[in-house]
Amino acid sequence: MQNEESRIIPDADVRNESAHIYEDADPIQLPENAFRELAEDEEYRPVMHPAHDYPEVTPYSVTMGLILAVIFSAAAAYLGLRVGQVFEAAIPIAIIAVGMSGALKKNNALGQNVIIQSIGACSGVIVAGAIFTLPAIYILQGTHPEITVNFLEIFLSSLFGGVLGILFFIPFRKYFVKDQHGRYPFPEATATTQVLMSGQAKGASSAGQARTLVVAALVGGIYDYVVATFGLWADTITTAATSWGASIAEKAKVVVSCNTGAALLGLGYIVGLKYAFVIFAGSAFAWWVILPLLGCYGAPEIASLSADSIFSDYARYIGIGGIAMAGIIGIIKSWGIIVQAAGLAGREFKGGAAKGKTIRWQQDISMKHIVFFIVIALVAVFGFFWAGVLHNVWQALVAWVVVTVIAFLFTTVAANAIAIVGTNPVSGMTLMTLIIASAIFVGVGISGSSGIVASMIIGGVVCTALSMAGGFVTDLKIGYWLGSTPKKQETWKFLGTLVSAATVGGVILLLNNVYGFTGKDALVAPQANAMAKVIEPIMMGGDTPWALYITGAVLALLLNWLGVPALAFCLGMFIPMHLNAPLLVGGLIAWFVSTRSKDAALNDARRDRGTLISSGLIAGGALFGVFAALTRFVGGEFIVSMSESLNQSLGVLVYIALIIYLIWDSRRAKVNI
């Protein structure tokens, strides 16, 4: 690690080679050409001078990054399993890093803050890979008690997936991050970079941001802790709780519901109105079109079911088929990117990518080392499949080939999705992987309960690899804009992955013991439930609902043809409505606070302050959600008894108060002159 105060001028040839491009002063704002395409003879000069060395990897930055990786891994795992949405930890971690460096009066903190963010952000991506697949094993234990899983299997599945995601993406870094400069919007990377840049400003600005975040985190945390621990108001408001709503739900199978959690409201704000609306539209189509049709005109055995049962047993499968087809469409659209980026990596491996010494700002782990590490990782994965999962060389080899091919092909799909819309379609791609892999596994004799465990653990490796690839492109783009050393980000990402994988494994076991994944008050885990529904009939010899899958696939093709984001729409179809409705509420708030003024700069300031507050609501709500789970785990449950109508009414009133708080505080923003 570097000494924190070091600032060394590198070799003279490197500095002289770059002297005509870069000025000596480090700017306090991003360059004007940071977000647009460059002219033919134009170069991008990052914030940290490419010909200088800066403190990046220090004891402080690594320690802080690992602490935040543990905290946010636990928080994101709870939120994802409780409500089905995994928030991206990059923004709140960046805010914390900036606030801490300001409070500690760190000199040259920007490079260290990038490392803190990069290590800490392992939490969200590892969590997404793990909780979308591995809880399905616990879900299926309800009907197949012979199924078992242990901490080591969960940990290694997440770890190997994360490592493969890092290694598979590094050869594509220059293509996505440097060569495509200005061609992709990188929404999450843009927001995180702006937060990190706020630490460059002197005075009260940085402290004010930290204060706003802390207050919002306390509001969201206490709010969600109270409802989870004491139940003072309804965590989900629904028309089915009223006499007239229950009658409509029984006769027409129409239900309107909305989760009242602070974390989900903040998540909807950051997602924004466009994609929140598309997701909710998919949910509305499932709940207000498909369910009434099946309930009123379907077979008698379907009409006799509740709306929730029709959704779980029928409508959701259409969404699953649509998600799988959206993944195929993504690969087809990204095939040119795969070929171009692979060619770029191949030229570098042969030594033809660059002559002379590479400046610090563009140094990657060498391709020869990457190839060596990929071989080691793939050998370790094969050993894990053989000795720890399948215990059969031939079957382990088949599983290994499936994982390697699909993880590599989908790497660019995940990175492309993040670069364009900031949303990684990892669950859809994993569903398609499981369908393909399970059919292959059955063909080579992997079936029954052992086949379920094998498919889920192997699916966990693929899912985590794709999640990591998508998240890593954000980290490296942030580093590109600010001038960090890619090699250092790439190297220390492995340590963050190790710590996050261990944390997630422990949290999944804890939450399974506290809440469980089946039965009353169980964790929702919608993605894992979808995975379980896909795998069980294939592995246990039951009827696979291919007609519903095909219907969803055709719907995704039509949506893509019409220019509608098929993945977002179909995700809305298999996530319960009460978890999608708050996204729309949050998106509407984001639109409202950013359009009320005729002053564009004021609208931008209000939107950015709302993003800061929403990040606090997410982080606080998720973290206190973990505390609520621990409270229940040690036997401290204090649910207040009250009538359902009063509980629902209080839920409406308190949720309105939370909405008013978010709007009011966001509109307090002022334009910096």
C-alpha positions in Angstrom: 0.0 0.0 0.0 1.1 3.6 -0.6 1.9 6.1 2.1 -1.2 8.3 2.3 0.7 11.5 1.7 2.8 10.2 -1.2 2.7 12.1 -4.6 5.4 10.8 -6.9 6.1 11.8 -10.5 6.5 8.7 -12.5 9.2 8.0 -15.2 10.0 10.9 -17.3 9.1 9.2 -20.6 5.6 8.6 -19.4 5.2 12.2 -18.2 6.7 13.7 -21.4 4.5 11.5 -23.5 1.4 12.9 -21.8 2.5 16.5 -21.2 0.9 17.9 -24.4 -2.5 16.4 -23.3 -2.8 17.3 -19.6 -2.4 20.4 -17.5 -0.8 20.2 -14.1 -3.7 21.4 -11.9 -6.3 19.0 -10.6 -9.8 20.3 -11.3 -12.5 20.5 -8.7 -15.2 19.7 -11.4 -15.4 17.0 -14.0 -14.1 18.1 -17.4 -16.5 19.5 -19.9 -16.0 16.5 -22.2 -16.6 13.9 -19.5 -20.1 12.9 -20.8 -19.9 13.5 -24.5 -18.2 11.8 -27.4 -14.7 13.1 -28.2 -13.7 14.8 -31.4 -11.2 12.9 -33.5 -8.1 14.8 -32.2 -9.5 15.3 -28.6 -8.3 13.6 -25.5 -10.0 13.2 -22.1 -8.1 14.4 -19.1 -9.4 12.9 -15.8 -9.6 14.8 -12.6 -6.5 13.1 -11.1 -3.5 13.9 -13.3 -2.6 10.7 -15.3 1.1 11.5 -15.1 1.1 11.7 -11.3 0.7 9.1 -8.5 -1.9 9.5 -5.9 -2.7 7.7 -2.6 -5.3 5.1 -3.6 -4.7 1.8 -1.8 -3.9 2.7 1.8 -4.7 1.0 5.2 -7.5 3.5 5.6 -9.2 3.0 2.2 -9.0 -0.8 2.3 -10.2 -1.0 5.9 -13.1 1.4 5.2 -14.0 -0.5 2.0 -14.1 -3.8 3.8 -16.2 -2.5 6.7 -18.8 -1.0 4.3 -18.8 -4.2 2.2 -19.8 -6.2 5.3 -22.5 -3.7 6.4 -24.0 -3.2 3.0 -23.9 -6.9 2.2 -26.0 -7.6 5.3 -28.4 -4.7 4.5 -28.8 -5.6 0.8 -29.4 -9.3 1.5 -32.1 -8.4 4.0 -33.8 -5.9 1.7 -33.6 -8.2 -1.3 -35.0 -11.2 0.5 -37.7 -9.2 2.3 -39.0 -7.2 -0.7 -37.3 -8.6 -3.8 -35.3 -5.5 -4.7 -31.5 -5.2 -4.2 -30.4 -1.6 -4.0 -27.0 -0.6 -5.5 -24.7 0.3 -2.7 -22.3 2.4 -4.8 -24.0 5.8 -4.1 -24.5 5.5 -0.3 -21.0 4.1 0.1 -19.6 7.0 -2.0 -21.4 9.4 0.2 -20.1 7.8 3.4 -16.6 7.8 2.0 -16.7 11.5 1.1 -18.2 12.4 4.5 -15.6 10.4 6.4 -12.7 11.8 4.5 -14.0 15.3 5.1 -14.5 14.6 8.8 -11.0 13.1 9.1 -9.5 16.0 7.0 -7.9 13.5 4.6 -5.5 15.0 2.0 -5.7 13.7 -1.5 -8.8 11.7 -0.6 -10.3 11.3 -4.0 -8.2 8.2 -5.1 -8.8 6.6 -1.7 -12.5 7.2 -1.9 -12.7 5.5 -5.3 -11.0 2.4 -3.7 -13.5 2.5 -0.8 -16.4 2.7 -3.1 -15.0 -0.1 -5.4 -14.4 -2.5 -2.5 -17.6 -1.7 -0.7 -19.7 -2.0 -3.9 -18.9 -5.7 -4.0 -21.8 -6.0 -1.4 -24.7 -5.2 -3.8 -23.5 -7.3 -6.7 -22.6 -10.4 -4.6 -25.9 -10.1 -2.8 -27.9 -10.0 -6.1 -26.1 -13.2 -7.3 -26.7 -15.1 -4.1 -30.2 -14.2 -3.1 -31.7 -14.6 -6.6 -30.9 -18.3 -6.6 -29.6 -19.9 -3.4 -32.7 -19.3 -1.2 -34.6 -21.5 -3.8 -33.0 -24.5 -2.1 -34.7 -23.6 1.2 -37.9 -22.9 -0.5 -38.0 -26.4 -2.1 -37.1 -28.0 1.3 -40.7 -27.5 2.2 -41.8 -30.2 -0.3 -38.5 -32.1 -0.5 -37.1 -32.3 3.0 -34.2 -34.4 1.8 -32.7 -31.4 0.2 -29.8 -29.9 2.2 -27.4 -27.0 1.8 -24.6 -25.6 4.0 -22.7 -22.4 4.5 -19.7 -23.6 2.5 -21.7 -24.3 -0.6 -23.4 -20.9 -0.4 -20.1 -19.1 0.2 -18.1 -20.9 -2.6 -20.9 -20.4 -5.1 -20.9 -16.6 -4.4 -17.1 -16.4 -4.3 -16.4 -18.3 -7.5 -19.1 -16.4 -9.3 -17.7 -13.1 -8.2 -14.2 -14.0 -9.2 -15.2 -15.2 -12.7 -17.2 -12.0 -13.2 -14.2 -9.9 -12.4 -11.8 -11.9 -14.6 -14.2 -12.2 -17.5 -14.9 -8.5 -17.6 -11.3 -7.1 -17.3 -10.5 -7.8 -21.0 -13.6 -5.7 -22.0 -12.7 -2.7 -19.8 -11.0 -0.6 -22.5 -13.8 -1.2 -24.9 -16.7 -0.2 -22.6 -14.9 2.4 -20.5 -12.4 4.1 -22.8 -13.2 3.3 -26.4 -16.9 4.0 -26.0 -16.4 7.3 -24.1 -19.5 9.4 -24.3 -21.6 6.8 -26.2 -23.1 5.2 -23.0 -24.8 7.3 -20.3 -23.7 5.1 -17.3 -26.5 6.6 -15.0 -25.3 5.0 -11.8 -21.6 5.7 -12.4 -22.5 9.3 -13.3 -24.4 9.8 -10.0 -21.6 8.1 -7.9 -18.9 10.1 -9.7 -20.7 13.3 -8.9 -20.9 12.3 -5.2 -17.2 11.6 -5.1 -16.4 14.9 -6.8 -18.4 16.7 -4.1 -15.6 15.9 -1.8 -13.3 18.0 -3.9 -15.3 21.1 -2.9 -14.1 22.9 0.2 -16.2 24.3 3.0 -19.6 23.2 4.3 -20.8 21.6 1.1 -19.4 18.1 1.9 -20.5 18.2 5.6 -24.0 19.3 4.5 -24.4 16.3 2.2 -23.3 13.9 5.0 -25.7 15.5 7.4 -28.6 15.1 4.9 -27.7 11.5 4.3 -27.5 10.7 8.0 -30.9 12.3 8.8 -32.6 10.5 5.9 -31.0 7.2 7.0 -32.3 7.6 10.6 -35.8 8.5 9.3 -35.9 5.5 7.0 -34.2 3.2 9.5 -36.4 4.0 12.5 -39.5 4.0 10.2 -38.8 0.5 8.9 -37.6 -0.8 12.3 -40.8 0.3 14.0 -43.1 -1.3 11.5 -41.1 -4.6 11.4 -40.7 -4.9 15.2 -43.9 -3.3 16.6 -46.3 -3.4 13.6 -47.8 0.0 14.6 -49.0 0.4 11.0 -49.5 -1.9 8.0 -46.3 -2.7 6.1 -48.6 -3.3 3.0 -51.8 -1.4 2.4 -54.3 -3.3 0.2 -57.8 -3.1 -1.0 -58.3 -6.7 0.0 -58.3 -5.5 3.6 -61.7 -3.7 3.1 -65.0 -5.4 2.8 -65.7 -4.0 -0.7 -62.1 -4.8 -1.8 -62.3 -8.3 -0.5 -65.5 -8.8 -2.5 -63.9 -7.5 -5.7 -60.9 -9.7 -5.1 -63.1 -12.8 -4.6 -65.3 -12.2 -7.6 -63.1 -10.4 -10.2 -59.6 -11.3 -8.8 -58.6 -7.6 -8.8 -56.4 -6.3 -6.0 -54.5 -3.0 -5.5 -51.7 -3.1 -3.0 -48.6 -1.1 -2.0 -45.8 -1.7 0.4 -45.2 1.3 2.8 -41.5 0.7 3.5 -39.1 3.7 3.4 -36.4 1.7 1.5 -38.7 0.8 -1.4 -39.9 4.4 -1.7 -36.3 5.6 -1.9 -35.5 2.9 -4.4 -38.3 4.0 -6.7 -37.0 7.6 -6.6 -33.6 6.6 -7.8 -34.9 4.2 -10.5 -36.9 7.2 -11.9 -40.3 7.5 -13.4 -39.6 5.9 -16.8 -38.5 2.5 -15.7 -40.6 2.5 -12.5 -43.6 3.0 -14.8 -42.6 0.2 -17.1 -42.1 -2.2 -14.2 -45.4 -1.2 -12.7 -47.1 -1.6 -16.1 -46.0 -5.2 -16.2 -47.4 -5.7 -12.7 -50.7 -4.0 -13.7 -50.9 -6.2 -16.8 -50.5 -9.4 -14.7 -52.8 -8.3 -11.8 -55.5 -6.3 -13.6 -55.7 -8.2 -17.0 -54.3 -11.8 -16.7 -55.7 -12.5 -13.2 -59.3 -11.4 -13.9 -59.3 -13.3 -17.3 -58.1 -16.5 -15.6 -60.3 -16.0 -12.6 -63.4 -15.2 -14.5 -63.1 -17.3 -17.6 -60.5 -20.0 -16.7 -61.1 -23.5 -15.7 -63.1 -24.0 -12.5 -60.1 -25.2 -10.5 -58.4 -21.8 -11.4 -61.5 -19.7 -10.7 -61.7 -21.1 -7.2 -58.2 -19.9 -6.3 -57.4 -16.6 -4.7 -55.8 -13.8 -6.7 -52.4 -14.4 -5.0 -52.6 -18.1 -5.9 -53.5 -17.5 -9.5 -50.6 -15.1 -9.7 -48.1 -17.5 -8.2 -49.3 -20.6 -10.1 -50.0 -19.2 -13.5 -49.4 -15.5 -14.3 -45.9 -15.5 -12.9 -44.8 -18.1 -15.4 -45.6 -15.8 -18.3 -43.2 -13.2 -16.7 -40.6 -15.9 -16.4 -40.8 -16.8 -20.0 -40.6 -13.1 -20.9 -37.5 -12.6 -18.8 -35.7 -15.6 -20.4 -36.5 -14.3 -23.9 -35.3 -10.8 -22.9 -31.9 -12.4 -22.0 -31.7 -14.0 -25.4 -32.5 -10.7 -27.2 -29.8 -9.1 -25.1 -27.1 -11.6 -26.3 -28.1 -11.2 -29.9 -27.9 -7.4 -29.6 -24.5 -7.6 -27.9 -22.8 -10.1 -30.2 -20.9 -7.4 -32.0 -19.6 -6.0 -28.7 -18.4 -9.5 -27.7 -16.5 -9.9 -31.0 -14.9 -6.4 -30.9 -13.9 -6.6 -27.2 -12.5 -10.1 -27.5 -10.4 -8.9 -30.5 -9.1 -6.0 -28.5 -8.1 -8.3 -25.6 -6.5 -10.7 -28.0 -4.3 -8.0 -29.6 -3.2 -6.9 -26.1 -2.4 -10.5 -25.2 -0.1 -10.7 -28.2 1.6 -7.5 -27.3 0.1 -5.4 -30.1 -2.2 -3.2 -28.2 0.3 -0.6 -27.1 3.9 0.3 -27.5 6.1 1.6 -24.7 5.0 2.1 -21.2 1.3 2.5 -20.3 0.5 5.5 -18.2 -0.9 4.9 -14.8 -4.4 5.8 -15.7 -4.7 3.0 -18.2 -2.8 0.2 -16.5 -4.8 -3.1 -16.2 -3.7 -6.4 -14.8 -1.7 -7.9 -17.7 -3.6 -10.1 -20.1 -1.1 -12.9 -19.5 -1.9 -12.8 -15.7 -5.6 -12.6 -16.4 -5.5 -15.7 -18.6 -3.5 -17.5 -15.9 -6.0 -16.5 -13.2 -9.0 -17.5 -15.3 -7.4 -21.0 -15.8 -6.9 -21.3 -12.0 -10.4 -20.1 -11.3 -12.0 -22.5 -13.8 -10.0 -25.4 -12.4 -11.2 -24.5 -8.9 -14.8 -24.2 -10.1 -14.6 -27.7 -11.7 -13.2 -29.1 -8.5 -16.0 -27.5 -6.5 -18.6 -29.0 -8.8 -17.0 -32.4 -8.7 -16.0 -32.8 -5.1 -18.6 -30.5 -3.4 -21.8 -30.7 -5.5 -22.1 -33.6 -8.1 -19.5 -36.2 -7.1 -19.4 -37.4 -10.7 -16.6 -36.3 -13.1 -18.7 -36.4 -16.3 -21.6 -34.5 -14.8 -19.3 -32.0 -13.2 -17.6 -31.4 -16.6 -21.0 -30.8 -18.3 -21.9 -28.3 -15.5 -18.6 -26.6 -15.8 -18.9 -26.1 -19.6 -22.4 -24.7 -19.2 -21.2 -22.2 -16.5 -18.1 -21.1 -18.4 -19.8 -20.5 -21.8 -22.9 -18.8 -20.5 -21.1 -16.7 -17.9 -18.7 -15.4 -20.6 -21.4 -14.7 -23.2 -23.6 -12.9 -20.8 -20.8 -10.8 -19.3 -21.2 -8.2 -22.1 -25.0 -8.3 -21.8 -24.8 -7.4 -18.2 -22.2 -4.6 -18.7 -24.1 -3.2 -21.7 -27.3 -3.0 -19.6 -25.6 -1.2 -16.8 -23.9 1.2 -19.2 -27.2 2.1 -20.9 -29.9 2.1 -18.3 -28.1 1.3 -15.0 -30.2 -1.9 -14.5 -28.6 -5.3 -14.7 -31.0 -8.0 -16.1 -29.2 -10.7 -14.1 -32.3 -12.5 -12.9 -33.7 -12.9 -16.4 -30.4 -14.2 -17.7 -30.1 -16.6 -14.8 -33.6 -17.9 -15.3 -32.7 -18.7 -18.9 -29.5 -20.3 -17.8 -31.4 -22.5 -15.3 -33.9 -23.6 -18.0 -31.1 -24.5 -20.4 -28.8 -26.0 -17.8 -31.6 -28.1 -16.1 -32.6 -29.6 -19.5 -29.0 -30.5 -20.1 -28.5 -31.9 -16.6 -31.5 -34.1 -16.9 -30.1 -35.5 -20.1 -26.8 -36.5 -18.4 -28.6 -38.0 -15.3 -28.7 -35.1 -12.9 -32.2 -35.0 -11.5 -34.3 -35.3 -8.4 -33.4 -33.5 -5.2 -29.6 -33.7 -5.9 -30.3 -32.1 -9.3 -32.2 -29.3 -7.6 -29.3 -28.5 -5.3 -26.8 -28.8 -8.1 -28.8 -26.5 -10.4 -29.2 -23.9 -7.8 -25.6 -23.8 -6.7 -24.4 -23.8 -10.3 -27.0 -21.2 -11.1 -25.7 -19.1 -8.2 -22.2 -19.1 -9.7 -23.6 -17.9 -13.1 -25.9 -15.3 -11.5 -23.1 -13.9 -9.3 -20.7 -13.8 -12.2 -23.1 -11.7 -14.3 -24.0 -9.5 -11.4 -20.3 -8.8 -10.7 -19.6 -8.1 -14.4 -22.4 -5.5 -14.5 -21.4 -3.9 -11.3 -17.7 -3.8 -12.1 -18.1 -1.8 -15.2 -19.6 1.0 -13.0 -16.6 1.0 -10.7 -14.1 1.1 -13.6 -16.1 3.9 -15.4 -16.0 5.9 -12.2 -12.2 5.3 -12.0 -11.8 6.4 -15.6 -13.6 9.7 -15.1 -11.7 10.5 -12.0 -8.3 9.1 -13.0 -7.8 6.1 -10.7 -5.5 3.2 -11.6 -7.6 0.4 -13.0 -5.1 -2.2 -11.9 -5.5 -1.3 -8.3 -9.3 -1.3 -8.6 -9.2 -4.8 -10.3 -6.7 -6.2 -7.7 -8.6 -5.2 -4.6 -12.0 -6.1 -6.0 -11.1 -9.7 -5.2 -10.8 -9.0 -1.5 -14.1 -7.2 -1.4 -15.7 -10.2 -3.2 -14.3 -12.6 -0.6 -15.6 -10.6 2.4 -19.0 -10.0 0.8 -19.5 -13.6 -0.1 -18.8 -14.7 3.4 -21.1 -12.1 4.8 -24.0 -12.9 2.5 -23.7 -16.6 3.3 -24.0 -15.9 7.0 -27.0 -13.5 6.5 -28.9 -16.0 4.3 -28.6 -18.6 7.0 -29.6 -16.1 9.7 -32.7 -14.9 7.9 -33.7 -18.5 7.1 -33.6 -19.3 10.8 -35.5 -16.1 11.8 -38.1 -15.8 9.0 -37.8 -18.8 6.7 -38.7 -18.8 3.0 -42.0 -20.7 3.2 -45.1 -20.3 5.3 -46.8 -17.4 7.0 -44.7 -14.2 7.3 -41.9 -15.8 5.3 -39.4 -13.8 3.3 -40.8 -12.9 -0.1 -37.6 -13.7 -2.1 -39.5 -13.3 -5.4 -36.6 -14.1 -7.7 -35.6 -17.2 -5.8 -39.3 -18.3 -5.8 -39.3 -17.9 -9.5 -36.1 -20.0 -9.8 -37.7 -22.7 -7.6 -40.8 -22.8 -9.8 -38.6 -23.3 -12.9 -36.4 -26.0 -11.5 -38.8 -28.2 -9.6 -40.9 -29.6 -12.4 -37.9 -30.1 -14.7 -35.8 -32.0 -12.0 -38.7 -33.9 -10.3 -40.4 -35.1 -13.5 -43.4 -32.9 -13.2 -45.3 -30.9 -15.8 -43.3 -27.9 -17.0 -45.6 -25.0 -18.0 -44.0 -24.6 -21.4 -47.1 -22.9 -22.9 -46.9 -20.2 -20.3 -43.2 -19.7 -20.8 -43.7 -19.5 -24.6 -46.5 -16.9 -24.1 -44.1 -14.8 -22.1 -41.4 -15.2 -24.7 -43.7 -14.1 -27.5 -44.8 -11.1 -25.3 -41.2 -10.1 -24.8 -40.6 -10.3 -28.6 -43.6 -8.0 -29.2 -42.5 -5.6 -26.5 -39.0 -5.4 -28.0 -40.5 -4.8 -31.5 -42.6 -1.9 -30.0 -39.6 -0.4 -28.3 -40.8 -1.2 -24.8 -38.1 -2.4 -22.3 -39.1 -6.1 -22.3 -37.0 -7.1 -19.3 -38.4 -4.3 -17.0 -42.0 -5.1 -18.1 -41.6 -8.9 -17.6 -39.9 -8.4 -14.2 -43.0 -6.5 -13.2 -45.1 -9.4 -14.2 -43.5 -11.8 -11.7 -42.7 -9.5 -8.8 -45.9 -9.0 -6.6 -47.7 -5.8 -7.1 -47.2 -4.5 -3.6 -43.5 -4.4 -4.2 -43.7 -2.7 -7.6 -46.3 0.0 -6.6 -43.9 1.9 -4.3 -41.4 2.1 -7.2 -44.0 4.0 -9.2 -44.7 6.3 -6.2 -41.0 7.0 -5.8 -40.6 7.6 -9.5 -43.5 10.1 -9.5 -41.9 12.0 -6.6 -38.6 12.2 -8.5 -40.5 13.6 -11.5 -42.5 16.0 -9.4 -39.6 17.6 -7.5 -37.4 17.9 -10.6 -40.0 19.7 -12.8 -41.7 22.3 -10.6 -39.4 25.2 -11.3 -38.7 27.1 -14.5 -35.1 27.2 -13.4 -33.4 24.1 -14.8 -30.5 24.4 -12.4 -32.9 24.5 -9.4 -34.7 21.4 -10.8 -31.4 19.6 -11.0 -30.4 20.6 -7.5 -33.7 19.4 -6.1 -33.4 16.1 -8.0 -29.9 15.5 -6.7 -30.9 16.3 -3.1 -33.8 13.9 -3.5 -31.3 11.2 -4.7 -29.2 11.9 -1.6 -32.2 11.6 0.7 -33.5 8.5 -1.1 -30.0 6.8 -0.7 -30.3 7.5 3.0 -33.8 6.0 3.2 -32.6 2.9 1.4 -29.5 2.4 3.5 -31.2 3.2 6.8 -34.3 1.1 6.0 -32.2 -1.9 4.9 -29.7 -1.6 7.8 -32.4 -1.3 10.5 -34.2 -4.1 8.7 -31.2 -6.3 9.7 -31.5 -5.1 13.2 -35.2 -6.0 13.3 -34.3 -9.5 12.1 -31.7 -9.8 14.8 -34.3 -8.5 17.4 -36.7 -11.3 16.3 -33.9 -13.8 16.3 -33.1 -13.3 20.0 -36.8 -13.4 20.8 -37.7 -9.7 21.0 -41.0 -9.4 19.1 -43.4 -6.8 20.3 -46.2 -6.6 17.8 -48.9 -4.3 19.0 -52.4 -5.8 18.8 -55.0 -3.7 16.9 -57.8 -4.1 14.4 -56.9 -4.6 10.7 -58.8 -1.5 9.7 -57.0 0.7 12.1 -53.6 -0.9 11.1 -54.4 -0.2 7.5 -55.5 3.4 8.1 -52.4 4.2 10.1 -50.3 2.7 7.3 -51.9 5.1 4.8 -51.4 8.1 7.0 -47.8 7.3 7.9 -46.9 6.5 4.3 -48.3 9.9 3.2 -46.2 11.6 5.9 -43.1 9.8 4.5 -43.9 10.9 1.0 -44.4 14.5 2.2 -41.0 14.4 4.0 -39.2 13.2 0.8 -40.9 15.9 -1.3 -40.4 18.7 1.3 -36.7 18.0 2.0 -35.9 17.5 -1.7 -37.4 20.9 -2.5 -35.2 22.6 0.1 -32.2 22.4 -2.3 -30.6 25.6 -3.4 -28.5 26.3 -6.5 -24.8 26.8 -5.7 -23.5 29.9 -7.2 
